[in-house]
Amino acid sequence: MIEANSLAKAFKTRTGTVQAVSDVSFIARDGEITGLLGPNGAGKTTTLRMLYTLMSPDRGSVRVDGIDVAQRPDEVRRHLGVLPDARGVYKRLTARENVAYFGRLHGMSEADIGERTRTLSQALEMDDILERQTEGFSQGQRTKTAIARALVHDPRNVILDEPTNGLDVMTTRAMRGFLHQLREEGRCVIFSSHIMQEVAALCDRIVVIAKGTVMAQGSADELRALTGEDNLEDAFVRVIGSEEGLFA
Ligand SMILES: Nc1ncnc2c1ncn2[C@@H]1O[C@H](COP(=O)(O)OP(=O)(O)OP(=O)(O)O)[C@@H](O)[C@H]1O
C-alpha cells in the first residue's frame, strides 16, 4: 500500500519558481490498480518521483507498506519496483544481463535471478529478445526490459511512469494484461498516464491531477456520480475544467 499525504514540490528555475505539485493526497491499495491521470505538466512524474524516493517533498509525507519514506528510504526501496520516466537500459548488456544486474544489486542469488527472469520474461512476452544486446531495441522492447529489471526482486508495490507511452496497440494490450496480472497477485500498482481511455480501461481507482493538485478521485463510477455525467469523458472534462490533452 502506498499513501501520499499533502505532497508539495517546487523547482527554482532561472525565470522563477515552478510549483510542480501543490497538494496531492491519495491511498493506493494492494490488489488494485491506481491511475494518476492528468494533462502534460500536471505534476504526475514529480509525484511519482517523491513516492519512489528520488525526490524529497517540500511538504507532506509518503508511506509505503506503512514505512515512512523520509525516515527509512532504503527499506522502502526494497518494497518498490519502479519504471521511471527515463527507461535507461544499459546498451552494452543483453536484456537478461540488465535484469540480472539489478537482481545482484538487490542481493539475490543467481538461482533466484534465473527463476524470476524466466517468470517475468514469459509474462512480458520477451523470450525472443532476452539474449539480445539492448542497443538498437525498439521503445517497446526497452520498456519491457526496464519493467522486468524493476520487478526482479518481486516487490509488493509497483510504480510505472507512463508504461504504455510510445507502444503500439498489440504491445499496449500485452502491457495491460501484465498489469492485471500484477493486480491478481495482490500487488499495489500505480501508473501515470495522460490518456483517459488508458486509465479508464485499467484502473480500479483514478486520481485526477491538474496543476499539481488532485481535482477528484475515485472509481470510474464514483467520478461519474460526482460530476453528474454519464459519460466518463464528460466527467473528466468537468473535473479538469478543460479538454486539455486527456484524449488519445
Ligand atoms: N527538475 C525540474 N526543474 C524545473 N521544473 C520542473 C522540473 N521537473 C518538473 N518541472 C515542472 O513541473 C511541472 C510538472 O512536471 P511533471 O513532469 O511532474 O508533469 P507530468 O504530469 O508528469 O507531465 P507529462 O505528462 O508531460 O510528463 C511542469 O511545469 C514541469 O516543467
The ligand as an SDF file (V2000), in Angstrom:
LIG
                    3D

 31 33  0  0  0  0  0  0  0  0999 V2000
   13.5670   19.4370  -12.4110 N   0  0  0  0  0  0  0  0  0  0  0  0
   12.6710   20.3620  -12.7440 C   0  0  0  0  0  0  0  0  0  0  0  0
   13.0290   21.6710  -12.8240 N   0  0  0  0  0  0  0  0  0  0  0  0
   12.1270   22.6110  -13.1530 C   0  0  0  0  0  0  0  0  0  0  0  0
   10.8280   22.3610  -13.4150 N   0  0  0  0  0  0  0  0  0  0  0  0
   10.4190   21.1000  -13.3480 C   0  0  0  0  0  0  0  0  0  0  0  0
   11.3060   20.0170  -13.0200 C   0  0  0  0  0  0  0  0  0  0  0  0
   10.6020   18.8560  -13.0280 N   0  0  0  0  0  0  0  0  0  0  0  0
    9.3370   19.1970  -13.3610 C   0  0  0  0  0  0  0  0  0  0  0  0
    9.2200   20.5310  -13.5500 N   0  0  0  0  0  0  0  0  0  0  0  0
    7.9920   21.2750  -13.8990 C   0  0  0  0  0  0  0  0  0  0  0  0
    6.9570   20.8770  -13.0140 O   0  0  0  0  0  0  0  0  0  0  0  0
    5.7160   20.7380  -13.6980 C   0  0  0  0  0  0  0  0  0  0  0  0
    5.1930   19.3150  -13.5370 C   0  0  0  0  0  0  0  0  0  0  0  0
    6.0250   18.4310  -14.2920 O   0  0  0  0  0  0  0  0  0  0  0  0
    5.8230   16.8450  -14.2950 P   0  0  0  0  0  0  0  0  0  0  0  0
    6.9160   16.2700  -15.1330 O   0  0  0  0  0  0  0  0  0  0  0  0
    5.6840   16.3670  -12.9120 O   0  0  0  0  0  0  0  0  0  0  0  0
    4.4040   16.7170  -15.0340 O   0  0  0  0  0  0  0  0  0  0  0  0
    3.7010   15.4570  -15.7070 P   0  0  0  0  0  0  0  0  0  0  0  0
    2.2830   15.4860  -15.2460 O   0  0  0  0  0  0  0  0  0  0  0  0
    4.4770   14.2230  -15.4490 O   0  0  0  0  0  0  0  0  0  0  0  0
    3.7660   15.8490  -17.2430 O   0  0  0  0  0  0  0  0  0  0  0  0
    3.9400   14.9280  -18.5700 P   0  0  0  0  0  0  0  0  0  0  0  0
    2.6380   14.2390  -18.7980 O   0  0  0  0  0  0  0  0  0  0  0  0
    4.2060   15.9980  -19.6100 O   0  0  0  0  0  0  0  0  0  0  0  0
    5.1020   14.0190  -18.3490 O   0  0  0  0  0  0  0  0  0  0  0  0
    5.9780   21.1450  -15.1330 C   0  0  0  0  0  0  0  0  0  0  0  0
    5.6440   22.5110  -15.2750 O   0  0  0  0  0  0  0  0  0  0  0  0
    7.4800   20.9390  -15.2920 C   0  0  0  0  0  0  0  0  0  0  0  0
    8.0240   21.8020  -16.2570 O   0  0  0  0  0  0  0  0  0  0  0  0
  1  2  1  0
  2  3  1  0
  2  7  2  0
  3  4  2  0
  4  5  1  0
  5  6  2  0
  6  7  1  0
  6 10  1  0
  7  8  1  0
  8  9  2  0
  9 10  1  0
 10 11  1  0
 11 12  1  0
 11 30  1  0
 12 13  1  0
 13 14  1  0
 13 28  1  0
 14 15  1  0
 15 16  1  0
 16 17  2  0
 16 18  1  0
 16 19  1  0
 19 20  1  0
 20 21  2  0
 20 22  1  0
 20 23  1  0
 23 24  1  0
 24 25  2  0
 24 26  1  0
 24 27  1  0
 28 29  1  0
 28 30  1  0
 30 31  1  0
M  END
$$$$
